[in-house]
Structures are given as structure tokens and as C-alpha cells.
Amino acid sequence: MKHILLAAAFFFAAAPAYAAHWNVDYAKSKLGFTATWSKQPFTAQFKSWKAAIDFDPADLAHAKADVAIALTSEASSGGDEFDDAIKGAQGFAVAQFATAHFVTTGFRATGGNGYVATGTLSLHGVTKPVTLPFTLTITGKIAHMVGTAALLRTDYGVGQATTDPVAHEVTVNIDITAVQQ
């Protein structure tokens, strides 16, 4: 009997830990970007994206996120002219590159409710490392995450190399509410 208890204790101690799984509440969540277009701020959001998130602040080693964004779903506040340009050949070129994909490679705590996710973003046929600082508030089984990541659109071959009419710098805006499974 003693050997069985020791074997069971070893099995549970050796079993891998898994971070909590979170289901995104897409009705309460936003994913988009801000850029400067003709010297004016321009903000757009994506209507269709999916995220698989496993996260436990006490177990960052097993935390992960995988986000797929349908670039064809972009909706802007700037009107049809902006939408067409963003989706067209000088923008995301959605006919050829319909999806952007972000996958985390790690997380670290920065103090309080602050964290940094590192990962890779695949966009426009190019994959580059990205750093995403964010804050996270967990109340019961509800999590609220807000963060921004600064990118250069030209690093991904998006648009022309000039800064007229669109600046090179783009800020990805993330505001996610999720429920623990």
C-alpha cells in the first residue's frame, strides 16, 4: 500500500501544470490599431478574430495565447475610402494575405497587475518578434486585459516605404474580456 501511495504522489507531482483556459467574450472585447493617416489619427477595429488563451498569473511558464485575425474584417471609423485602401494592395493586401497571426513565446510579470507577453506576429507574409505590455485584472472568473504594441508597418511590407500619407508607426490596441473555463 505504501508503494501505491508513493507512486500516486510521484504521478501527480510529475504531471505537467496547465494554466487556466479563458474564453474570450467577443461582444465585450476589441482588437484594432491606430495609425497616423494624412497627419490625423486613424483608428480601426477588426470584426472577426479568434483567441485561444491559457493564463495563470501564478504559472506563467505554462501560459500561452494564439490569436488569428481576419484582416478582411477590418472596420474603420474613416469611411469606405480608408477601408478600401487598408484592405487593398498598398495596405494589408487581403486578397493575398487574409489573416494575421500572433503566437506568444513567453510571459513575464512586471509588478502589480502588469505583464509583458513576447511572441511572433505573422502579417503580410512576414513573421517578426513582438513585445506586448499589458495590464490584467482578474475578478472571480472574469479577466480584463488591456495592452498596446508598437509596430512599424514597413517591417511587414505593408504599404509604401514613405510616410505620406500613412506614418510607419502603428499601435495595436487590445482590450479583452474573458471568462475562465
C-alpha contacts under 8 A as a table, 3 or more apart, distances in Angstrom:
res1	aa1	res2	aa2	distance
1	M	4	I	5.14
1	M	5	L	6.38
2	K	5	L	5.24
2	K	6	L	6.23
3	H	6	L	5.04
3	H	7	A	6.02
4	I	7	A	5.04
4	I	8	A	6.10
5	L	8	A	5.08
5	L	9	A	6.08
6	L	9	A	5.07
6	L	10	F	6.10
7	A	10	F	5.06
7	A	11	F	6.13
8	A	11	F	5.03
8	A	12	F	6.29
9	A	12	F	5.37
9	A	13	A	6.04
10	F	13	A	5.06
10	F	14	A	5.92
11	F	14	A	5.19
11	F	15	A	6.01
12	F	15	A	5.14
17	A	62	H	6.99
18	Y	54	D	7.85
18	Y	59	D	7.97
18	Y	62	H	5.88
18	Y	63	A	7.79
19	A	54	D	5.27
19	A	55	F	4.92
19	A	56	D	4.95
19	A	59	D	6.30
19	A	60	L	7.65
19	A	62	H	5.56
19	A	63	A	5.59
20	A	54	D	5.24
20	A	55	F	5.31
20	A	56	D	5.64
20	A	180	Q	6.79
20	A	181	Q	7.30
21	H	52	A	7.89
21	H	53	I	5.88
21	H	54	D	4.28
21	H	55	F	6.46
21	H	180	Q	5.92
21	H	181	Q	5.59
22	W	52	A	7.37
22	W	53	I	5.44
22	W	54	D	6.02
22	W	55	F	7.38
22	W	178	A	5.71
22	W	179	V	5.38
22	W	180	Q	4.41
22	W	181	Q	5.61
23	N	52	A	7.34
23	N	53	I	7.24
23	N	178	A	5.23
23	N	179	V	5.20
23	N	180	Q	6.27
23	N	181	Q	6.50
24	V	29	S	7.48
24	V	51	A	6.96
24	V	176	I	6.96
24	V	177	T	6.00
24	V	178	A	4.13
24	V	179	V	6.42
25	D	28	K	5.61
25	D	29	S	6.21
25	D	176	I	7.51
25	D	177	T	5.60
25	D	178	A	5.22
25	D	179	V	7.02
26	Y	29	S	4.88
26	Y	30	K	7.39
26	Y	176	I	7.81
26	Y	177	T	7.61
28	K	176	I	7.08
28	K	177	T	6.05
29	S	174	I	7.96
29	S	175	D	5.52
29	S	176	I	4.40
29	S	177	T	5.55
30	K	45	Q	6.86
30	K	46	F	7.55
30	K	173	N	7.76
30	K	174	I	6.00
30	K	175	D	5.12
30	K	176	I	6.20
31	L	45	Q	5.69
31	L	46	F	5.88
31	L	172	V	7.56
31	L	173	N	5.85
31	L	174	I	4.82
31	L	175	D	6.47
31	L	176	I	7.80
32	G	43	T	7.37
32	G	44	A	5.43
32	G	45	Q	3.86
32	G	46	F	5.56
32	G	172	V	5.85
32	G	173	N	5.22
32	G	174	I	6.68
33	F	43	T	5.76
33	F	44	A	5.52
33	F	45	Q	6.45
33	F	170	V	6.70
33	F	171	T	5.39
33	F	172	V	4.25
33	F	173	N	5.24
34	T	41	P	6.78
34	T	42	F	5.51
34	T	43	T	4.34
34	T	44	A	6.50
34	T	170	V	5.83
34	T	171	T	5.16
34	T	172	V	6.52
34	T	173	N	7.27
35	A	41	P	5.83
35	A	42	F	5.27
35	A	43	T	6.56
35	A	166	V	7.22
35	A	167	A	6.64
35	A	169	E	6.56
35	A	170	V	4.80
35	A	171	T	6.49
36	T	39	K	5.59
36	T	40	Q	5.25
36	T	41	P	4.50
36	T	42	F	5.66
36	T	166	V	5.76
36	T	167	A	5.38
36	T	169	E	7.81
36	T	170	V	7.76
37	W	40	Q	5.28
37	W	41	P	6.20
37	W	42	F	6.04
37	W	164	D	7.82
37	W	165	P	5.45
37	W	166	V	4.45
37	W	167	A	6.52
38	S	164	D	6.80
38	S	165	P	4.67
38	S	166	V	6.28
39	K	165	P	7.40
39	K	166	V	7.84
42	F	77	S	7.73
42	F	78	G	7.08
43	T	76	S	6.46
43	T	77	S	6.68
43	T	78	G	7.86
44	A	74	E	6.70
44	A	75	A	5.77
44	A	76	S	4.22
44	A	77	S	6.39
45	Q	74	E	5.68
45	Q	75	A	5.40
45	Q	76	S	6.21
46	F	49	W	7.01
46	F	69	I	7.37
46	F	70	A	7.30
46	F	71	L	7.02
46	F	73	S	5.42
46	F	74	E	4.22
46	F	75	A	5.87
47	K	70	A	7.94
47	K	73	S	5.13
47	K	74	E	6.03
47	K	75	A	6.63
48	S	69	I	6.44
48	S	70	A	5.56
48	S	73	S	5.59
48	S	74	E	7.88
49	W	67	V	7.14
49	W	68	A	5.59
49	W	69	I	4.30
49	W	70	A	5.73
50	K	67	V	5.67
50	K	68	A	5.38
50	K	69	I	6.62
51	A	65	A	6.87
51	A	66	D	5.60
51	A	67	V	4.28
51	A	68	A	6.51
52	A	65	A	5.57
52	A	66	D	5.21
52	A	67	V	6.48
53	I	63	A	7.73
53	I	64	K	5.94
53	I	65	A	4.41
53	I	66	D	6.61
54	D	62	H	7.66
54	D	63	A	5.21
54	D	64	K	5.23
54	D	65	A	6.29
55	F	59	D	7.48
55	F	60	L	6.88
55	F	62	H	7.34
55	F	63	A	4.47
55	F	64	K	6.41
56	D	59	D	5.14
56	D	60	L	6.17
56	D	62	H	7.94
56	D	63	A	6.46
57	P	60	L	5.82
57	P	109	A	7.95
59	D	62	H	5.95
59	D	63	A	6.80
60	L	63	A	4.93
60	L	106	G	7.67
60	L	107	F	5.93
60	L	108	R	6.83
61	A	106	G	7.25
61	A	107	F	7.39
63	A	106	G	7.29
63	A	107	F	7.05
64	K	103	V	7.71
64	K	104	T	5.76
64	K	105	T	7.27
64	K	106	G	7.08
64	K	107	F	7.98
65	A	102	F	7.92
65	A	103	V	5.88
65	A	104	T	5.48
66	D	101	H	7.49
66	D	102	F	5.89
66	D	103	V	4.55
66	D	104	T	6.62
67	V	101	H	5.71
67	V	102	F	5.10
67	V	103	V	6.39
68	A	99	T	6.65
68	A	100	A	5.90
68	A	101	H	4.60
68	A	102	F	6.58
69	I	99	T	5.44
69	I	100	A	5.08
69	I	101	H	6.24
70	A	73	S	5.54
70	A	74	E	7.65
70	A	98	A	6.08
70	A	99	T	4.81
70	A	100	A	6.75
71	L	74	E	5.73
71	L	87	K	7.49
71	L	92	F	7.19
71	L	94	V	6.37
71	L	97	F	7.90
71	L	98	A	5.39
71	L	99	T	5.37
71	L	100	A	6.68
72	T	87	K	6.71
72	T	94	V	6.00
72	T	98	A	6.11
72	T	99	T	7.81
74	E	83	D	7.38
74	E	87	K	7.95
75	A	83	D	6.86
76	S	79	G	6.49
76	S	82	F	7.32
76	S	83	D	6.32
78	G	81	E	7.54
78	G	82	F	5.77
78	G	83	D	7.44
79	G	82	F	5.71
79	G	83	D	6.41
80	D	83	D	4.94
80	D	84	D	5.96
81	E	84	D	5.36
81	E	85	A	6.25
82	F	85	A	5.12
82	F	86	I	6.05
83	D	86	I	5.22
83	D	87	K	6.20
84	D	87	K	5.32
84	D	88	G	5.83
85	A	88	G	5.06
85	A	89	A	7.67
85	A	90	Q	6.72
85	A	91	G	6.01
86	I	90	Q	7.11
86	I	91	G	4.31
86	I	92	F	5.89
86	I	93	A	7.79
87	K	90	Q	7.89
87	K	91	G	5.45
87	K	92	F	5.11
87	K	93	A	5.54
87	K	94	V	5.50
88	G	91	G	5.22
88	G	92	F	6.30
88	G	93	A	4.83
88	G	94	V	6.62
88	G	95	A	7.83
89	A	92	F	6.73
89	A	93	A	4.39
89	A	94	V	7.76
89	A	159	G	7.72
90	Q	93	A	6.64
90	Q	158	V	6.65
90	Q	159	G	4.41
90	Q	160	Q	6.66
91	G	158	V	5.50
91	G	159	G	5.05
92	F	97	F	6.88
92	F	98	A	7.94
92	F	124	H	6.47
92	F	158	V	6.02
92	F	159	G	7.66
93	A	96	Q	5.75
93	A	97	F	5.88
93	A	98	A	7.57
93	A	124	H	7.39
94	V	97	F	4.70
94	V	98	A	4.42
94	V	99	T	7.65
95	A	98	A	6.23
97	F	100	A	7.71
97	F	123	L	7.45
97	F	124	H	5.45
97	F	125	G	6.91
99	T	123	L	7.22
100	A	121	L	7.14
100	A	122	S	5.56
100	A	123	L	4.80
100	A	124	H	7.40
101	H	121	L	5.64
101	H	122	S	5.07
101	H	123	L	6.80
102	F	119	G	6.81
102	F	120	T	5.59
102	F	121	L	4.42
102	F	122	S	6.40
103	V	119	G	5.39
103	V	120	T	5.53
103	V	121	L	6.76
104	T	107	F	7.76
104	T	117	A	6.49
104	T	118	T	5.59
104	T	119	G	3.83
104	T	120	T	6.44
105	T	117	A	7.63
105	T	118	T	5.59
105	T	119	G	4.62
105	T	120	T	7.40
106	G	117	A	5.88
106	G	118	T	5.29
106	G	119	G	6.73
107	F	115	Y	6.93
107	F	116	V	5.64
107	F	117	A	4.48
107	F	118	T	6.20
108	R	115	Y	5.62
108	R	116	V	5.39
108	R	117	A	6.69
109	A	113	N	7.87
109	A	114	G	6.08
109	A	115	Y	4.37
109	A	116	V	6.47
110	T	113	N	7.72
110	T	114	G	5.13
110	T	115	Y	5.13
110	T	116	V	7.02
111	G	114	G	5.46
111	G	115	Y	7.33
113	N	135	T	5.43
113	N	136	L	5.39
113	N	137	T	6.49
114	G	133	P	7.39
114	G	134	F	5.86
114	G	135	T	4.49
114	G	136	L	6.46
115	Y	133	P	5.82
115	Y	134	F	5.41
115	Y	135	T	6.12
115	Y	136	L	7.52
116	V	131	T	6.80
116	V	132	L	5.49
116	V	133	P	4.22
116	V	134	F	6.06
117	A	131	T	5.93
117	A	132	L	5.03
117	A	133	P	6.30
117	A	134	F	7.76
118	T	129	P	7.28
118	T	130	V	5.88
118	T	131	T	4.68
118	T	132	L	6.25
119	G	129	P	5.65
119	G	130	V	5.39
119	G	131	T	6.59
120	T	127	T	6.33
120	T	128	K	5.39
120	T	129	P	4.32
120	T	130	V	5.46
121	L	127	T	5.46
121	L	128	K	5.55
121	L	129	P	6.30
121	L	130	V	6.36
122	S	125	G	6.52
122	S	126	V	5.44
122	S	127	T	4.12
122	S	128	K	6.61
123	L	126	V	5.39
123	L	127	T	6.43
123	L	156	Y	6.20
124	H	156	Y	6.04
124	H	157	G	6.65
124	H	158	V	6.80
125	G	156	Y	7.49
126	V	156	Y	5.46
126	V	157	G	7.61
127	T	156	Y	7.61
128	K	156	Y	7.92
130	V	149	A	7.43
130	V	151	L	7.91
131	T	149	A	6.46
132	L	147	G	6.69
132	L	148	T	6.17
132	L	149	A	4.98
133	P	147	G	5.78
133	P	148	T	6.45
133	P	149	A	6.93
134	F	145	M	6.62
134	F	146	V	5.46
134	F	147	G	4.01
134	F	148	T	6.84
135	T	145	M	5.63
135	T	146	V	5.47
135	T	147	G	6.41
136	L	143	A	6.84
136	L	144	H	5.66
136	L	145	M	4.49
136	L	146	V	6.73
137	T	143	A	5.65
137	T	144	H	5.25
137	T	145	M	6.58
138	I	141	K	6.97
138	I	142	I	5.71
138	I	143	A	4.31
138	I	144	H	6.45
139	T	142	I	5.32
139	T	143	A	6.35
141	K	179	V	5.57
141	K	180	Q	4.97
142	I	177	T	7.09
142	I	178	A	5.80
142	I	179	V	4.73
142	I	180	Q	6.39
143	A	176	I	7.95
143	A	177	T	5.63
143	A	178	A	5.18
143	A	179	V	6.32
143	A	180	Q	7.64
144	H	175	D	7.35
144	H	176	I	5.69
144	H	177	T	4.52
144	H	178	A	6.56
145	M	174	I	7.56
145	M	175	D	5.75
145	M	176	I	5.12
145	M	177	T	6.46
146	V	173	N	7.88
146	V	174	I	5.55
146	V	175	D	4.51
146	V	176	I	6.46
147	G	173	N	6.28
147	G	174	I	5.18
147	G	175	D	6.68
148	T	171	T	6.38
148	T	172	V	5.35
148	T	173	N	4.82
148	T	174	I	6.05
149	A	171	T	5.63
149	A	172	V	5.11
149	A	173	N	7.02
150	A	169	E	6.93
150	A	170	V	5.91
150	A	171	T	4.61
150	A	172	V	6.38
151	L	155	D	7.86
151	L	169	E	5.82
151	L	170	V	5.21
151	L	171	T	6.19
151	L	172	V	7.52
152	L	155	D	5.46
152	L	156	Y	7.46
152	L	168	H	5.22
152	L	169	E	4.70
152	L	170	V	5.96
153	R	156	Y	5.54
153	R	157	G	6.58
153	R	158	V	5.29
153	R	159	G	7.26
153	R	168	H	5.44
153	R	169	E	6.41
153	R	170	V	6.45
154	T	157	G	4.74
154	T	158	V	5.42
154	T	159	G	6.80
154	T	160	Q	7.36
154	T	161	A	6.25
154	T	168	H	6.25
155	D	158	V	7.61
157	G	160	Q	7.80
160	Q	163	T	7.77
161	A	168	H	7.80
162	T	165	P	7.82
162	T	166	V	7.73
162	T	167	A	7.78
162	T	168	H	7.80
163	T	166	V	5.20
163	T	167	A	4.50
163	T	168	H	5.92
164	D	167	A	6.62
167	A	170	V	7.54
